[in-house]
Amino acid sequence: MQKIKVKDLELEGNIFLAPTAGYSDRPFRQICTDFGSVLNFSEMVSCEAIIRDNPKTLQLMEPANNEKHTAIQIFTGNPDSAAKSIKSVLKFNPSIIDLNCGCPVPKILKSGSGSDLMKTPKKINEIVRAICNETDIPVSIKIRSGFTHESINFLECANEGILGGASMVSLHPRTRSQGYSGFANWDYIKELKSMVDVPVIGSGDLYTPYDAKRMLEETNCDGVMFARGIFGNPFLFAQTIELLTTGEIKTQPTLTDKMEIAFKHLKLSVEFYGEDVALKEIKKHLCSYTKGFPGAKETRDKLVRCSTLEEYETVFQSLL
């Protein structure tokens, strides 16, 4: 564990929640903060939609009540759109504004955003510069190792971002063509850290506290961010902090422990979205909370069949 200084911002720890579409919303960020996440990244939000004041987009940027530091992740392929969106982004008091340069989803690529930016590194520079011209708070970028295995250019992209004003770089060392398959090449994180003077945050294949410790030790990165490994398991933050600070893990959640947090997650979602939307959004989270326990399939079957809050409350009463 260590503090990280990002421009003028000092973060008291180095274990973060990654930006993950459909998962890192306000209710889940609130829970992850409770378990020790120092910096939470929002789901990525479209600059063009921000400019249009799209209600659903604006909702994605709302901070949780307990969040001290939030990084709002934006995406665009247009420097002018980035600049025009910042005034609205700042209304949500982010600690950092992060530019997504790694999303592999086709509909994002078609707009010239996400990992499509890595095909033209100069554009990363232009967009980051446009953001920095609108605000003094730190700006960061999240990149992949390259668009394809034949175009590994994370160093060039990182350098262009830094030249544009980026104060931190997060690297998920898979290519766009890999998506989420195969393995993340942590050697790229180590190489990036040795080549730049800003904090480097590592991501990819982090599922246990020991994975996080190993990434920090093997790559010398300044911090790590949990993505898919944290789904249904916010206890991972507490366990990782314990391992890094004491050398041992005392937190060992039972199924009941996880169901208590799952029920809290459900209630927070209903409070934030309203019952109709929340009950649709929460199912993927609830299924994740049951993984790895005897009888998990039966528990999932009960949870996915619920269609009202009252039915969920009845099921959770039986589980708790």
N, C-alpha and C positions, 0 to 999 in steps of 0.2 A: 504494500500500500504506500502511496506517496501522493503529495499534493501536485497539482498541475497548474501552471500559469499559462493562460491563453490570452495573449496581449495583456490587457490590464485586469483580466478576470482571474482570480485565484480559486481553483476548485479544491475542496478539502480531501478529495479521493480520486481514484482513477478507474473505477468500475462503473460502466455506463449501460444504459438501455439503448439499443440500436433503433434506428428508424425502420419500422416494419409495417408495410401497408396492411390494414385490416386488424392489426394487433396493438400497436403502440398508441392507442387512443387515451383520452384523459382518465377513464376509470382504471385501466391497467397501469398507467403511469403513476397514479396515486398509490396503488398497491406496491409497485416496485420501489417507490420512494420510501414507503414504510419499512421495506426490507433492506434498505441501505443504498439504493442507486443514487449516486451523487449528481449525475447529469442524465436527463431523459431526452431523447430525440423524438420529436413528433412524427406522425405519419407524414409522408411527403405531400406537399400542397402545391397546386398549380398557380404560378404567378398570374397567368391570364384569368383564372377563376377568382383570384384575390382581387384583381382590378375590377372585376364585374360585381364584387360584393356577393358572391355566391354563398348563401347561408350555410350549406353543408361544409364548404371549404373553410369558412370562417370558424365554424364549430370545431374543426380539427385542430385549430391553433389555441383553443382555450386551455389555460394552465389548470392543473389540479390544485386544490386548496393547500396541499402540503408541499408542493414543488418549490424548491428554492432556486433551482437552475433548470431551465428548459431550452433546448436547442430546436428551433423551428426549421424544419427542412423544406426548402422550396425546390421546384423544378421548372425549368424553362430552357428554350434554346435561343432566347432573344434578350440581349442586354437591356434594351429599352423597357421590355416587360418586367425584367427583374427590378430595374430602378423604380418604375412606377408602382410596384407592389410593396415596396419597403415601408412606406408611410403607414399602410394598414397593418403590416406585420408587426411593426413596433408598438402598436396599440396593445398587443398581447404580452408585452414586457419580456421578450426572450433574452436569455443571457448570451446566446450565440445564434447567428443565422447560418444555416448549413446549405450548401448547394449540392444537390444530387447529381452526380456524374457517373452513376453506376447501375441504375435500374435497368434490367434486361428485358422488361415487358414490351412486346411489339408496339402497342398503342402509344407508349411513351416515346419509343424510338422514332415513330412516324412524325412526331412533333419536333424532332431534332433535340430532344431532351434526354436525360438519363445518360446511359453509357454511350449514346450516339455522340455525345460531346467529346468522347475520347478519340474519335476519328479526326477531330480538328482541335488539338490542344489549345491553340491560340484563342479559340472561342471561350474556353474556360477562363482564361486570363481576362477577356473582355467582360464576361458576365460578372466575375468576382470584382473587378474594378468598378463596374457600374453599381454594384451593391455597396462597396466600400465608400463610394462618393456620396451615398445617401445616409450613412450612419457611422458612428464611432465604435459601436459594439463589435466584438470579434466576429469574423466571418471564417467559416471553415468549408472544406470540400470533402465529399466521400466519393472515392473512386474504386474501380476494379483494377486488376493487373493489366488489362487490355481489352480490346474489342474481340479479338480472336487470339489463338495461340501463335499466329503468325505476326501479330502486331502488339507485342508486349511493350507498352509505353507508359507504365505508371510513373516512372521517374520524370519523364517529360511533362506529363499532365500535372503532377504534383508541383513541379517547378513553375509551370505557367500559372497555376493557382496562387502560389506564393508570391510570384512577381506581381500578380494582380492585387495582392493584399491579404491573402488567406493567412490566418494565424494558427491553423491546425489542419492536419490531413488525416482522414480515416481511410484505411485500405482494407477492402475485402479481396484477398488475393485469388480470386477466380476470374476467368475471362467472361465477357458477356455471352459468348457462345456456350460456355459451360452451364450457364444459369446457376442452379444450385446443386448440380451433379458433381461427381468426382470429389476431389479433395482440394482444400485451400492450400496454396503454396506459401507457408509461413516464411520461407527464405526471402520472399519479396518484401515482407514487412521489415525484416532485419536489414535488407539492402536499403530500403527507403529511409529507415531511421538513421543509417550511417551517412546519408547524403543530404539531409535537410536539417535546418536549425529550428524548426517549429515542432511542437508536440505531434507525435504520431500515435494514432489509436488503431489497434489491430482488431480484426473481425474475421470470423470464419472458423467453423468446426469447434466451437466452444460450447460444450454440453455439461461439463462438470467443473467444480472448483479447481481440480488438478489441471484441466485443460488451460484455464486462465493463468494459473501459476506458471505452467510450462511455456505458454506464449510469452509472458512477461520476461521469463528468464532466457529463453532461446532467441528472442528477437530484439531484446532491449527496448521494446516499444514503451511509450509512456503510460499507456492505459489500454484497456480492452473494452469492447462492447458486446453484450450478449444479444443475440437475435433469436433464431429458432430454438436454441437451447433453453430459453427462459419461458417459452410458452407453457402455461400451466404449472410453472415451477419458480415463482418469485423467491422461494427460499434459497435459490442458487446465489442470490446477492449476499444474504447473511452468511451462508456457508463459505463463500469465497473470501469475504472479509475476515471471517474467523481463521481460515487457513493462512491467509497472508499476514495476519497480525499475531497469531498465537502458534501457528504450525499444526493445529489440529482442528477438527470439525466437530462441534458439539450438537449443532442443529441437525436433527434427523427426523424430518416430518413423517407422521403417520398418515394413513388415508383420511382419518378424521381431521387431522390438521389441515390437509389440503382441501377437504370439503368445506371446512369453516371459511377458508379464504375464497373458495369458489362461490360460496353463498354471498360473501361480502362483495365479491366482484359482480355478481348478478344484481345485487341491490344498488350498487354504485352505477351500474349501467342503466338500470331502470330510472334512477334519479336523474341521470344526465340526458338520456335519449327519449325517455318515455317508454311505456311498457311495450307497445307494438314493435318499435324499432329494436329495442334492447333484446327482446326475446329471439329475434332473428340473428342479431349480431353475436349473442353470447354463446350459442351452441358450440362453436369451434373451440372457444376457450374452455368450456366446461368439459368437453371430451379430453382436452389436453391435461386437465387436472387429475384425471383418473389413471393415466398411464403408469405402468410399472407396478401395479398392485394386484394381488389375487382378487378375482371377481370384478376386474375392471370392465370387462365387456358387459356384464349384467348391469353395472352401475351406469355405464354410458347409455345402454338401451333405455333405462328408466329416464335419464335426463333428456335424451333427444326426443322422447315421445311427448314431453310436456309442451303445452301450447298456451298456458296462462301462468301468471305469477303465482296464483293460488296452487296450481298443480306443482310448480317447482318447490314451493314452500313445504308442501306435503312430502315430496320426495326427500328434500334435505332434512326434514325432521326425522325421517327414518334412517338417514345416513349418519346423523349426528346424535 
